[in-house]
Amino acid sequence: MGVTYKIAVSNGGVALIVAVRSELVMKLIILIVTASILVLFIFHLVSLYGLIGLSTSMAIVIIGDASAKWLSTL
C-alpha cells in the first residue's frame, strides 16, 4: 500500500514537471516505465521475502522520486 502511494505521488510530481518543462518528457517517461516494470518485481519481492522486499521496494521508489526532482532542477 505504501509503495503504491509513493509511486502515485512521484508520478504526480512528474506530471507537474512535464507541464512546466516539456523538454524533459522523454527522460521522465523512461523513469515512469522503469518504475512500472520495477513494481512487478517489487510485489514479487514482498511476497517472497516480506520486510526485506518491502524495504527494498521503498528504497527504489524513494530514489526514483528523488531522481525526478533532480531532473526538474536541470
BAFI-3210 file (N, C-alpha, C; in Angstrom, 3 decimals, decimal comma, padded with zeros to 6 digits):
// residues 74
n [1|2|3|4|5|6|7|8|9|10|11|12|13|14|15|16|17|18|19|20|21|22|23|24|25|26|27|28|29|30|31|32|33|34|35|36|37|38|39|40|41|42|43|44|45|46|47|48|49|50|51|52|53|54|55|56|57|58|59|60|61|62|63|64|65|66|67|68|69|70|71|72|73|74]
n.u [000,823|001,921|003,968|002,586|001,303|003,519|004,512|002,383|002,453|005,001|004,618|002,694|004,240|005,965|004,186|003,599|006,113|006,480|004,474|005,496|008,125|008,480|010,473|011,623|010,173|010,710|012,842|011,586|009,502|010,880|011,694|009,170|008,268|010,270|009,878|007,327|007,808|009,498|007,712|006,368|008,391|008,816|006,445|006,695|009,044|008,156|006,204|007,740|009,909|009,084|009,565|012,122|011,937|009,989|011,301|013,314|011,799|010,664|012,978|013,704|011,566|011,817|014,306|013,690|011,798|013,396|015,214|013,558|012,867|015,408|015,953|014,176|015,400|017,402]
n.v [-001,190|001,268|001,544|001,784|004,212|005,983|005,740|006,812|009,443|010,271|010,045|011,994|014,233|014,077|014,593|017,255|018,431|017,969|019,566|022,074|022,078|021,038|019,855|017,807|015,517|012,939|011,934|011,694|009,948|007,599|007,109|006,633|004,340|002,545|002,486|001,366|-001,193|-002,102|-002,254|-004,666|-006,485|-005,645|-006,335|-009,046|-009,475|-008,622|-010,501|-012,810|-012,340|-010,746|-008,314|-007,532|-007,345|-005,356|-003,119|-002,818|-002,196|000,242|001,785|001,838|003,286|005,734|006,606|006,853|008,929|010,992|011,250|012,174|014,674|015,800|015,903|017,876|020,154|020,667]
n.w [000,000|000,806|-001,051|-003,456|-003,006|-002,840|-005,450|-006,883|-005,926|-006,817|-009,577|-009,910|-009,350|-011,522|-013,616|-013,068|-013,433|-016,170|-017,178|-016,691|-017,750|-020,727|-022,253|-020,895|-021,179|-022,406|-020,842|-018,370|-018,963|-019,375|-016,749|-015,578|-016,938|-016,209|-013,430|-013,387|-014,395|-012,409|-010,307|-010,638|-010,008|-007,423|-006,024|-006,234|-004,753|-002,224|-001,675|-001,537|000,251|002,342|004,773|003,978|001,198|001,107|002,235|000,345|-001,917|-001,138|-001,009|-003,719|-004,807|-003,457|-004,390|-007,110|-006,983|-005,970|-008,078|-010,107|-009,080|-009,066|-011,803|-012,524|-011,686|-013,464]
ca.u [000,000|002,793|004,710|001,652|001,109|004,718|004,582|001,382|002,950|006,109|004,069|002,061|005,329|006,439|003,202|003,776|007,369|006,263|003,652|006,328|009,282|008,090|011,627|012,028|009,159|011,272|013,607|010,670|008,749|011,752|011,585|007,853|008,234|011,152|009,201|006,213|008,372|010,013|006,594|006,121|009,422|008,634|005,408|007,263|009,954|007,391|005,531|008,718|010,860|008,474|010,040|013,314|011,435|009,279|012,278|013,968|010,873|010,559|014,214|013,633|010,608|012,384|015,355|013,008|011,209|014,493|015,795|012,624|013,033|016,714|015,846|013,428|016,267|018,379]
ca.v [000,000|002,433|001,636|002,305|005,629|006,727|005,776|007,779|010,780|010,622|010,260|013,312|015,192|014,007|015,297|018,682|018,827|017,972|020,729|023,274|021,949|019,963|019,212|016,663|014,466|011,613|011,476|011,317|008,762|006,447|006,852|006,068|002,963|001,746|002,294|000,437|-002,542|-002,473|-002,574|-006,106|-007,152|-005,260|-007,171|-010,390|-009,465|-008,517|-011,772|-013,847|-012,041|-009,977|-006,967|-007,210|-006,885|-004,093|-002,041|-002,637|-001,510|001,631|002,456|002,060|004,360|006,988|007,009|007,316|010,229|011,960|011,499|013,022|016,034|016,278|016,251|019,121|021,298|020,858]
ca.w [000,000|000,864|-002,309|-004,455|-002,706|-003,223|-006,911|-007,329|-005,594|-007,706|-010,918|-009,884|-009,478|-012,906|-014,443|-012,829|-014,070|-017,619|-017,502|-016,614|-018,652|-021,638|-022,885|-020,073|-021,303|-022,691|-019,685|-017,302|-019,383|-019,100|-015,311|-015,280|-017,443|-015,354|-012,144|-013,585|-014,506|-011,092|-009,416|-010,738|-009,222|-006,025|-005,434|-006,140|-003,607|-000,981|-001,408|-001,207|001,317|003,421|005,098|003,186|-000,094|001,298|002,407|-000,952|-002,813|-000,708|-001,412|-005,162|-005,062|-002,950|-005,330|-008,320|-006,692|-005,856|-009,401|-010,848|-008,562|-009,514|-013,219|-012,679|-011,393|-014,543]
c.u [000,873|003,567|003,825|001,421|002,311|004,867|003,581|001,842|004,074|005,620|003,313|003,095|005,885|005,484|003,332|005,041|007,187|005,425|004,492|007,458|009,063|009,279|012,110|011,096|009,791|012,078|012,683|009,830|009,579|011,703|010,266|007,780|009,107|010,500|008,048|006,700|008,873|008,904|006,288|007,140|009,276|007,590|005,879|008,200|009,203|006,732|006,521|009,491|010,316|009,074|011,293|012,892|010,722|010,255|013,030|013,074|010,712|011,812|014,200|012,714|011,162|013,478|014,740|012,398|012,288|015,108|014,867|012,725|014,359|016,663|015,105|014,296|017,273|017,929]
c.v [001,261|002,649|002,238|003,797|006,461|006,820|006,785|009,209|011,187|010,830|011,580|014,414|015,239|014,759|016,806|019,206|018,937|019,172|022,002|023,233|020,768|019,273|017,993|015,464|013,096|011,080|010,981|010,106|007,507|006,099|006,181|004,625|002,057|001,478|001,313|-000,999|-003,015|-002,823|-004,063|-006,886|-006,853|-006,147|-008,610|-010,482|-009,439|-009,844|-012,862|-013,566|-011,139|-008,599|-006,572|-006,678|-005,556|-002,934|-001,770|-001,857|-000,048|002,415|002,771|003,231|005,703|007,498|007,512|008,689|011,306|012,266|012,348|014,468|016,630|016,687|017,563|020,343|021,569|021,918]
c.w [000,000|-000,421|-003,390|-004,247|-003,151|-004,740|-007,460|-007,064|-006,545|-009,137|-011,000|-010,009|-010,888|-013,820|-014,278|-013,502|-015,582|-018,027|-017,538|-017,638|-019,583|-022,310|-022,100|-020,220|-021,482|-021,511|-018,585|-017,674|-019,140|-017,618|-014,961|-015,733|-016,584|-014,004|-012,276|-013,708|-013,147|-010,111|-009,457|-009,922|-007,733|-005,360|-005,298|-004,937|-002,283|-000,656|-001,016|000,072|002,416|003,593|004,334|001,817|000,012|001,451|001,108|-001,901|-002,427|-001,099|-002,904|-005,470|-004,595|-003,883|-006,634|-008,135|-006,616|-007,219|-010,258|-010,379|-009,020|-010,982|-013,416|-012,401|-012,499|-015,510]
res [m|g|v|t|y|k|i|a|v|s|n|g|g|v|a|l|i|v|a|v|r|s|e|l|v|m|k|l|i|i|l|i|v|t|a|s|i|l|v|l|f|i|f|h|l|v|s|l|y|g|l|i|g|l|s|t|s|m|a|i|v|i|i|g|d|a|s|a|k|w|l|s|t|l]
***
